[in-house]
Amino acid sequence: MIQIKAKDYISEGFSYSDGEVIQSAVDQILDKGESVAIDFSNIDSYTALFFKIALIRHLGSMTPDEYESKIKVENLSELGNLVYNQCYRTAVKFYRLTPEEQEIHTQCIREMMEDLGVSE
């Protein structure tokens, strides 16, 4: 397992672009057939968006068991742990749906966002 320190790449786990930076580092390791541990020491700010982009989207291409054997998160703050675990549980539920159910779910969210005046 190859360990990376998130702090070497980002200062906080806050934005879409922060997520892309970590995702790229993780993908480079996974593409080599290796597993990765991401050490989040000294990072205190996190958003669900960050985790979804950086890590959780991998659940779309692997089972939860595969994900857990290939991707480990370490040293998250209390807030980081809470946000990460909520994102993970939500994603597992979503990816267990059939493609048709996923589409219905996604469409419902789009409609709610539209009703609220929020763009994607």
KAMOVEN-V558579 format. One record per residue. BURIAL is I if it has 24 or more other C-alpha atoms within 12 Angstrom, else O. Layout:
BURIAL / BURIAL
This chain:
O / O / O / I / I / I / O / O / I / I / O / I / I / I / O / O / O / I / I / I / I / I / I / O / I / I / I / O / O / I / O / O / O / O / I / I / I / I / I / I / I / O / I / O / I / I / I / I / I / I / I / I / I / I / I / I / I / I / I / O / O / O / O / I / O / O / I / O / O / I / I / I / I / O / O / I / O / O / O / I / I / O / I / I / O / O / I / I / O / O / I / I / O / I / I / O / O / O / O / O / O / O / O / O / O / O / O / O / O / O / O / O / O / O / O / O / O / O / O / O
